[in-house]
Amino acid sequence: MISLSFSHAGQRIRECRKLTQEELNKLPPNMRKPDDCPRERLPIRVVFSSNGETLYEAVRLPTGLWKDGSSNVYRRLTVEGVSQRLFIGMNESGESPEFDFTLEQEVDLEPGKHLVVRFDDIQQSFVFKQE
C-alpha cells in the first residue's frame, strides 16, 4: 500500500508590487500598505509513477474562499510488494511542464508494509517513509 498524503500551497498568482505614492494617497489611511500582494494561489500538478508507469496524476486546486489556501493530495494505491523505482513530481508555479519538486528513488516494498509519500515544507522536498 502506498499513500500520497500532503498539503502544499502553490505560488501566488502574481508577484507582489509596490504601490506608488499616488495609489497610496487614494486609499483610506487604515488601508495604506506599501505592497499589493494577491491572496489567490496557483493550483499544483502532481504526478506519481512506479517503474515508469503513471499511477496518479492530478491538478489540485487551492482551498479557501479566496483560493488562498493549500492544495490537498490524498490517494491510496495498491502495488505489488517488490522493489520499485518510484517517482513523484510536483509543479507549483503554473502551466510549465517542468516540476518544481521531484523525488525518484528505488524502494523495496515489503508485503504488508505501508509507504507514505509526504512533502516536507521545512526542507521543501518529498519524503518516502515506509511504516
MDTraj code that builds the backbone (N, CA, C; nanometers):
import mdtraj as md
import numpy as np

residues = "MET ILE SER LEU SER PHE SER HIS ALA GLY GLN ARG ILE ARG GLU CYS ARG LYS LEU THR GLN GLU GLU LEU ASN LYS LEU PRO PRO ASN MET ARG LYS PRO ASP ASP CYS PRO ARG GLU ARG LEU PRO ILE ARG VAL VAL PHE SER SER ASN GLY GLU THR LEU TYR GLU ALA VAL ARG LEU PRO THR GLY LEU TRP LYS ASP GLY SER SER ASN VAL TYR ARG ARG LEU THR VAL GLU GLY VAL SER GLN ARG LEU PHE ILE GLY MET ASN GLU SER GLY GLU SER PRO GLU PHE ASP PHE THR LEU GLU GLN GLU VAL ASP LEU GLU PRO GLY LYS HIS LEU VAL VAL ARG PHE ASP ASP ILE GLN GLN SER PHE VAL PHE LYS GLN GLU".split()
xyz = np.array([
    [0.0842, -0.1177, 0.0000],
    [0.0000, 0.0000, 0.0000],
    [0.0888, 0.1242, 0.0000],
    [0.0563, 0.2184, -0.0854],
    [0.1257, 0.3473, -0.0910],
    [0.0215, 0.4566, -0.0722],
    [0.0492, 0.5495, 0.0178],
    [-0.0394, 0.6645, 0.0395],
    [0.0334, 0.7928, 0.0041],
    [-0.0275, 0.8713, -0.0837],
    [0.0190, 1.0071, -0.1096],
    [-0.0620, 1.0954, -0.0163],
    [0.0025, 1.1641, 0.0737],
    [-0.0705, 1.2414, 0.1735],
    [0.0064, 1.3683, 0.2087],
    [-0.0379, 1.4804, 0.1502],
    [0.0276, 1.6074, 0.1824],
    [-0.0595, 1.7242, 0.1391],
    [-0.0289, 1.8391, 0.1958],
    [-0.0904, 1.9670, 0.1595],
    [0.0223, 2.0626, 0.1244],
    [0.0003, 2.1399, 0.0201],
    [0.1035, 2.2352, -0.0214],
    [0.0368, 2.3538, -0.0902],
    [0.0802, 2.4723, -0.0547],
    [0.0271, 2.5938, -0.1179],
    [0.1109, 2.6279, -0.2398],
    [0.0455, 2.6389, -0.3553],
    [0.1146, 2.6803, -0.4767],
    [0.1585, 2.8251, -0.4662],
    [0.2336, 2.8688, -0.5631],
    [0.2792, 3.0073, -0.5635],
    [0.1611, 3.1021, -0.5832],
    [0.1809, 3.2264, -0.5469],
    [0.0763, 3.3276, -0.5671],
    [0.0554, 3.3495, -0.7166],
    [-0.0666, 3.3929, -0.7538],
    [-0.0980, 3.4076, -0.8963],
    [-0.0117, 3.5141, -0.9641],
    [0.0415, 3.6078, -0.8867],
    [0.1365, 3.7051, -0.9395],
    [0.2215, 3.7573, -0.8242],
    [0.3329, 3.8167, -0.8593],
    [0.4247, 3.8721, -0.7599],
    [0.3634, 3.9946, -0.6918],
    [0.4108, 4.0240, -0.5725],
    [0.3705, 4.1470, -0.5043],
    [0.4319, 4.2659, -0.5800],
    [0.3658, 4.3797, -0.5699],
    [0.4205, 4.5002, -0.6322],
    [0.4080, 4.6163, -0.5349],
    [0.5010, 4.7091, -0.5461],
    [0.4997, 4.8302, -0.4630],
    [0.3979, 4.9279, -0.5191],
    [0.3166, 4.9844, -0.4320],
    [0.2216, 5.0871, -0.4733],
    [0.2934, 5.2218, -0.4824],
    [0.2534, 5.3006, -0.5780],
    [0.3101, 5.4347, -0.5914],
    [0.2490, 5.5238, -0.4826],
    [0.3114, 5.6364, -0.4604],
    [0.2597, 5.7299, -0.3612],
    [0.1201, 5.7771, -0.4012],
    [0.0982, 5.7966, -0.5289],
    [-0.0331, 5.8390, -0.5787],
    [-0.1399, 5.7333, -0.5481],
    [-0.1059, 5.6079, -0.5689],
    [-0.2008, 5.4991, -0.5386],
    [-0.2290, 5.4911, -0.3893],
    [-0.1255, 5.5095, -0.3079],
    [-0.1438, 5.5068, -0.1623],
    [-0.2333, 5.6217, -0.1158],
    [-0.2170, 5.7386, -0.1738],
    [-0.2966, 5.8551, -0.1349],
    [-0.4449, 5.8359, -0.1634],
    [-0.4791, 5.7539, -0.2623],
    [-0.6190, 5.7286, -0.2966],
    [-0.6870, 5.6337, -0.1982],
    [-0.6076, 5.5653, -0.1188],
    [-0.6635, 5.4684, -0.0231],
    [-0.6939, 5.5349, 0.1098],
    [-0.7919, 5.4813, 0.1840],
    [-0.8148, 5.5315, 0.3199],
    [-0.6890, 5.5088, 0.4048],
    [-0.6625, 5.5947, 0.5033],
    [-0.5395, 5.5827, 0.5826],
    [-0.5181, 5.4437, 0.6447],
    [-0.6254, 5.3791, 0.6856],
    [-0.6087, 5.2478, 0.7501],
    [-0.5829, 5.1346, 0.6502],
    [-0.5888, 5.1622, 0.5205],
    [-0.5684, 5.0607, 0.4172],
    [-0.4365, 5.0812, 0.3412],
    [-0.3537, 5.1730, 0.3889],
    [-0.2321, 5.2093, 0.3158],
    [-0.1162, 5.1151, 0.3490],
    [-0.1085, 5.0085, 0.2716],
    [0.0047, 4.9164, 0.2808],
    [0.0930, 4.9431, 0.1592],
    [0.2225, 4.9449, 0.1764],
    [0.3108, 4.9783, 0.0644],
    [0.3123, 4.8723, -0.0471],
    [0.2734, 4.7485, -0.0151],
    [0.2759, 4.6416, -0.1146],
    [0.1353, 4.5936, -0.1472],
    [0.1146, 4.5594, -0.2733],
    [-0.0099, 4.4986, -0.3191],
    [0.0231, 4.3523, -0.3501],
    [-0.0221, 4.2634, -0.2629],
    [0.0064, 4.1206, -0.2784],
    [-0.1249, 4.0441, -0.2942],
    [-0.1399, 3.9688, -0.4031],
    [-0.2625, 3.8918, -0.4210],
    [-0.2691, 3.7757, -0.3218],
    [-0.3889, 3.7377, -0.2842],
    [-0.4074, 3.6246, -0.1937],
    [-0.4126, 3.4933, -0.2699],
    [-0.4738, 3.4973, -0.3876],
    [-0.5011, 3.3754, -0.4629],
    [-0.3721, 3.3020, -0.5024],
    [-0.3796, 3.1686, -0.4961],
    [-0.2649, 3.0846, -0.5292],
    [-0.2930, 2.9994, -0.6520],
    [-0.1873, 2.9559, -0.7173],
    [-0.1983, 2.8678, -0.8331],
    [-0.2280, 2.7250, -0.7879],
    [-0.2937, 2.6460, -0.8715],
    [-0.3116, 2.5046, -0.8396],
    [-0.1765, 2.4319, -0.8498],
    [-0.1686, 2.3141, -0.7899],
    [-0.0491, 2.2314, -0.8039],
    [-0.0807, 2.1137, -0.8956],
    [0.0211, 2.0676, -0.9669],
    [0.0080, 1.9482, -1.0514],
    [0.1001, 1.8420, -0.9939],
    [0.0462, 1.7217, -0.9736],
    [0.1207, 1.6122, -0.9125],
    [0.1180, 1.4907, -1.0049],
    [0.2343, 1.4270, -1.0203],
    [0.2459, 1.3021, -1.0956],
    [0.3227, 1.2031, -1.0092],
    [0.2667, 1.0827, -0.9951],
    [0.3327, 0.9755, -0.9209],
    [0.3397, 0.8529, -1.0101],
    [0.4586, 0.7923, -1.0201],
    [0.4726, 0.6741, -1.1049],
    [0.5591, 0.5687, -1.0369],
    [0.5398, 0.4457, -1.0840],
    [0.6166, 0.3314, -1.0361],
    [0.6705, 0.2576, -1.1572],
    [0.8019, 0.2394, -1.1616],
    [0.8683, 0.1729, -1.2740],
    [0.8263, 0.2327, -1.4079],
    [0.8119, 0.3647, -1.4124],
    [0.7788, 0.4341, -1.5355],
    [0.6315, 0.4378, -1.5709],
    [0.5467, 0.3715, -1.4938],
    [0.4021, 0.3700, -1.5193],
    [0.3325, 0.4701, -1.4273],
    [0.2601, 0.5642, -1.4860],
    [0.1904, 0.6653, -1.4063],
    [0.0738, 0.6017, -1.3310],
    [0.0776, 0.6149, -1.1987],
    [-0.0284, 0.5612, -1.1136],
    [-0.1257, 0.6695, -1.0666],
    [-0.0773, 0.7938, -1.0634],
    [-0.1620, 0.9047, -1.0185],
    [-0.1141, 1.0322, -1.0856],
    [-0.2080, 1.1065, -1.1408],
    [-0.1777, 1.2372, -1.1987],
    [-0.2997, 1.3251, -1.1768],
    [-0.2771, 1.4431, -1.1194],
    [-0.3903, 1.5312, -1.0901],
    [-0.3451, 1.6751, -1.0784],
    [-0.4392, 1.7651, -1.1032],
    [-0.4223, 1.9072, -1.0751],
    [-0.5149, 1.9356, -0.9579],
    [-0.4575, 1.9831, -0.8481],
    [-0.5342, 2.0077, -0.7262],
    [-0.5456, 2.1592, -0.7048],
    [-0.6686, 2.2043, -0.6906],
    [-0.6958, 2.3473, -0.6729],
    [-0.6713, 2.3908, -0.5300],
    [-0.6364, 2.5182, -0.5088],
    [-0.6191, 2.5673, -0.3727],
    [-0.7533, 2.5744, -0.3000],
    [-0.7490, 2.5569, -0.1711],
    [-0.8695, 2.5638, -0.0888],
    [-0.8936, 2.7078, -0.0441],
    [-1.0058, 2.7298, 0.0183],
    [-1.0355, 2.8609, 0.0745],
    [-1.1295, 2.9424, -0.0113],
    [-1.2000, 3.0305, 0.0546],
    [-1.2972, 3.1167, -0.0106],
    [-1.2328, 3.2027, -0.1195],
    [-1.1098, 3.2478, -0.0947],
    [-1.0393, 3.3319, -0.1915],
    [-0.9306, 3.2534, -0.2655],
    [-0.9403, 3.1207, -0.2614],
    [-0.8412, 3.0334, -0.3263],
    [-0.6999, 3.0669, -0.2792],
    [-0.6872, 3.0895, -0.1493],
    [-0.5577, 3.1274, -0.0937],
    [-0.5000, 3.0225, 0.0010],
    [-0.5639, 2.9063, 0.0074],
    [-0.5170, 2.8003, 0.0960],
    [-0.4308, 2.6990, 0.0234],
    [-0.3999, 2.5929, 0.0949],
    [-0.3172, 2.4884, 0.0364],
    [-0.4003, 2.3974, -0.0530],
    [-0.3327, 2.3291, -0.1423],
    [-0.3934, 2.2257, -0.2260],
    [-0.3662, 2.0931, -0.1562],
    [-0.4659, 2.0084, -0.1457],
    [-0.4528, 1.8843, -0.0702],
    [-0.4490, 1.7629, -0.1614],
    [-0.3595, 1.6706, -0.1298],
    [-0.3476, 1.5455, -0.2043],
    [-0.3606, 1.4303, -0.1049],
    [-0.4539, 1.3411, -0.1318],
    [-0.4633, 1.2169, -0.0548],
    [-0.5106, 1.1077, -0.1489],
    [-0.4261, 1.0076, -0.1675],
    [-0.4613, 0.8962, -0.2552],
    [-0.3936, 0.7702, -0.2022],
    [-0.4681, 0.6605, -0.1962],
    [-0.4132, 0.5303, -0.1559],
    [-0.4036, 0.4431, -0.2798],
    [-0.2886, 0.3810, -0.2972],
    [-0.2629, 0.2965, -0.4128],
    [-0.2132, 0.1599, -0.3656],
    [-0.2583, 0.0553, -0.4300],
    [-0.2110, -0.0790, -0.4006],
    [-0.1153, -0.1213, -0.5113],
    [0.0038, -0.1643, -0.4712],
    [0.1046, -0.2083, -0.5675],
    [0.1611, -0.3427, -0.5218],
    [0.2277, -0.4128, -0.6145],
    [0.2922, -0.5397, -0.5815],
    [0.4075, -0.5140, -0.4851],
    [0.4284, -0.6052, -0.3910],
    [0.5325, -0.5889, -0.2902],
    [0.6695, -0.6320, -0.3384],
    [0.7286, -0.5540, -0.4269],
    [0.8620, -0.5824, -0.4784],
    [0.9403, -0.4515, -0.4878],
    [1.0649, -0.4637, -0.5295],
    [1.1473, -0.3452, -0.5483],
    [1.0924, -0.2643, -0.6656],
    [1.0739, -0.1349, -0.6438],
    [1.0170, -0.0491, -0.7475],
    [1.0921, 0.0832, -0.7528],
    [1.0982, 0.1391, -0.8726],
    [1.1555, 0.2727, -0.8920],
    [1.0396, 0.3704, -0.8849],
    [1.0294, 0.4452, -0.7742],
    [0.9187, 0.5382, -0.7530],
    [0.9613, 0.6797, -0.7887],
    [0.8672, 0.7531, -0.8465],
    [0.8906, 0.8920, -0.8838],
    [0.7687, 0.9741, -0.8451],
    [0.7933, 1.0904, -0.7846],
    [0.6861, 1.1871, -0.7631],
    [0.7391, 1.3236, -0.8048],
    [0.6551, 1.3974, -0.8753],
    [0.6893, 1.5323, -0.9182],
    [0.5733, 1.6260, -0.8911],
    [0.6046, 1.7490, -0.8558],
    [0.5008, 1.8486, -0.8278],
    [0.5407, 1.9815, -0.8906],
    [0.4444, 2.0444, -0.9564],
    [0.4622, 2.1782, -1.0119],
    [0.3704, 2.2714, -0.9336],
    [0.4277, 2.3774, -0.8786],
    [0.3512, 2.4743, -0.8010],
    [0.3489, 2.6120, -0.8663],
    [0.4120, 2.6229, -0.9844],
    [0.4345, 2.7563, -1.0397],
    [0.3610, 2.7847, -1.1700],
    [0.2605, 2.7059, -1.2038],
    [0.1819, 2.7401, -1.3214],
    [0.1814, 2.6339, -1.4291],
    [0.1713, 2.6809, -1.5522],
    [0.1482, 2.5933, -1.6665],
    [0.2719, 2.5209, -1.7185],
    [0.3880, 2.5461, -1.6652],
    [0.5100, 2.4832, -1.7138],
    [0.5023, 2.3313, -1.7015],
    [0.5524, 2.2582, -1.8012],
    [0.5528, 2.1121, -1.7917],
    [0.6599, 2.0604, -1.6952],
    [0.7528, 2.1466, -1.6569],
    [0.8603, 2.1085, -1.5651],
    [0.8081, 2.0988, -1.4221],
    [0.8766, 2.0192, -1.3405],
    [0.8401, 2.0063, -1.1997],
    [0.9289, 2.0967, -1.1147],
    [0.8688, 2.1563, -1.0117],
    [0.9442, 2.2371, -0.9163],
    [1.0090, 2.1501, -0.8099],
    [0.9476, 2.0357, -0.7794],
    [0.9981, 1.9430, -0.6784],
    [0.9841, 1.8010, -0.7309],
    [1.0873, 1.7192, -0.7117],
    [1.0813, 1.5792, -0.7530],
    [1.1559, 1.4916, -0.6526],
    [1.1204, 1.3649, -0.6537],
    [1.1967, 1.2628, -0.5818],
    [1.1823, 1.1343, -0.6610],
    [1.2952, 1.0747, -0.6934],
    [1.2964, 0.9446, -0.7613],
    [1.3896, 0.8555, -0.6816],
    [1.3381, 0.7362, -0.6470],
    [1.4153, 0.6503, -0.5586],
    [1.3731, 0.5054, -0.5763],
    [1.4703, 0.4148, -0.5653],
    [1.4430, 0.2712, -0.5654],
    [1.3984, 0.2347, -0.4237],
    [1.2827, 0.1688, -0.4133],
    [1.2266, 0.1358, -0.2821],
    [1.1883, -0.0117, -0.2809],
    [1.2290, -0.0836, -0.1752],
    [1.1860, -0.2222, -0.1556],
    [1.0566, -0.2199, -0.0768],
    [0.9480, -0.2555, -0.1426],
    [0.8171, -0.2568, -0.0782],
    [0.7914, -0.3964, -0.0226],
    [0.7938, -0.4073, 0.1081],
    [0.7704, -0.5357, 0.1730],
    [0.6213, -0.5623, 0.1830],
    [0.5798, -0.6890, 0.1586],
    [0.4373, -0.7222, 0.1728],
    [0.3866, -0.6869, 0.3127],
    [0.2688, -0.6266, 0.3183],
    [0.2088, -0.5888, 0.4461],
    [0.2575, -0.4566, 0.5016],
    [0.3569, -0.3962, 0.4370],
    [0.4075, -0.2658, 0.4818],
    [0.3360, -0.1543, 0.4076],
    [0.3450, -0.0366, 0.4637],
    [0.2761, 0.0814, 0.4094],
    [0.3803, 0.1889, 0.3829],
    [0.3812, 0.2417, 0.2619],
    [0.4729, 0.3502, 0.2262],
    [0.3932, 0.4801, 0.2176],
    [0.4407, 0.5813, 0.2888],
    [0.3748, 0.7128, 0.2866],
    [0.4648, 0.8103, 0.2113],
    [0.4043, 0.8804, 0.1161],
    [0.4740, 0.9843, 0.0408],
    [0.4211, 1.1172, 0.0924],
    [0.5104, 1.1986, 0.1474],
    [0.4676, 1.3282, 0.2002],
    [0.5640, 1.4359, 0.1529],
    [0.5225, 1.5607, 0.1708],
    [0.6053, 1.6739, 0.1343],
    [0.6469, 1.7453, 0.2617],
    [0.7775, 1.7586, 0.2823],
    [0.8323, 1.8272, 0.3994],
    [0.8425, 1.9759, 0.3665],
    [0.7548, 2.0572, 0.4268],
    [0.7529, 2.2012, 0.3982],
    [0.8775, 2.2730, 0.4471],
    [0.9406, 2.2215, 0.5510],
    [1.0607, 2.2862, 0.6027],
    [1.1789, 2.2620, 0.5094],
    [1.1992, 2.1364, 0.4677],
    [1.3086, 2.1017, 0.3774],
    [1.2750, 2.1290, 0.2307],
    [1.1457, 2.1559, 0.2031],
    [1.0982, 2.1784, 0.0659],
    [1.1369, 2.0602, -0.0250],
    [1.1000, 1.9386, 0.0225],
    [1.1306, 1.8186, -0.0554],
    [1.0333, 1.7066, -0.0199],
    [1.0231, 1.6105, -0.1107],
    [0.9402, 1.4926, -0.0859],
    [1.0165, 1.3929, -0.0017],
    [0.9398, 1.3090, 0.0707],
    [0.9961, 1.2053, 0.1556],
    [0.9162, 1.0773, 0.1339],
    [0.9855, 0.9624, 0.1148],
    [0.9215, 0.8312, 0.1140],
    [0.9505, 0.7688, 0.2496],
    [0.8460, 0.7329, 0.3219],
    [0.8635, 0.6747, 0.4549],
    [0.7842, 0.5449, 0.4630],
    [0.8553, 0.4342, 0.4895],
    [0.7902, 0.3041, 0.4992],
    [0.7581, 0.2750, 0.6460],
    [0.6335, 0.2341, 0.6686],
    [0.5894, 0.2048, 0.8065],
    [0.5527, 0.0585, 0.8181],
])
top = md.Topology()
chain = top.add_chain()
for i, resn in enumerate(residues, 1):
    res = top.add_residue(resn, chain, resSeq=i)
    for name in ("N", "CA", "C"):
        top.add_atom(name, md.element.get_by_symbol(name[0]), res)
traj = md.Trajectory(xyz[None], top)
